[in-house]
Amino acid sequence: PRPPPARQDGRVSDLAADPSVLSDADLAVRLVTEAVALAARMREGSDLDVRSKTSVSDVVTAADHAAEALVVDMLRRLRPEDGLLGEEGTDEPGISGRRWVIDPVDGTYNFASGSDYWCSAVALLDGDTLVLGAVAHARDGVLVGGPDLPTTWNGFVVEPVRDVDVTTVGAATYLHPGNVSDAHVREPFLRAAALPATLRMHGSGSMDLVGVVTGRLGAWFQHSTPAWDWLPGAALVRGAGGAAEQVDVAGLRWSLAGGPQAVAALREALEDDA
């Protein structure tokens, strides 16, 4: 795994006084950098107002809402014609054909539990085309990239995602305990899970995908991944020369990322129901 390069704090904030001149990539960096800083400050306070959504492990905090509001407000001012989709309820169609997808705090259960395995993330779509993604971590800094934008980490271009046999690498994934009894989830999962050298289950899709980009993980797979947990990291993986794709198996959509060899092997395992 590669250590984070020296952070380039202020690289975006120090640009022209008129923020409307920011490129989409620099704006994305600014959005996630300010969102993650706000959430981190709020976590240092005494009351995050943690509430359950769909289960005891699916939670939302006051920081999620505040960070999403910050990002939404900036985008309404700086990209007023673009659509917005946020995990915490923002849904605005826009008129440009472009849409920003926002995850103010990805890994909220970790965030609320005191773990540092969480981040803030955004992605930009033009129609159905993924343009870019950005992910910020309070300690390691920010990554930005996309299919036509080489992924950078704190301003430095990352090394390409390694294209190696999946059996030689660790893979991250997630399976909710309630899905273990569902054969249409369990069986494809077990086929894919049997391939990597080891598995990790940390509870933040964007952080896992950052792990693929930075070499801390070799691959990632998960079913039924929401757009805000998939698109930011998928853009980073593609911008680093890796593969990020989705496949439908037994009525579920699985998201896969890693080197091309690893993704091909995981896809084959998921689809092999013989």
Disulfide bonds with the S-S distance in Angstrom:
none
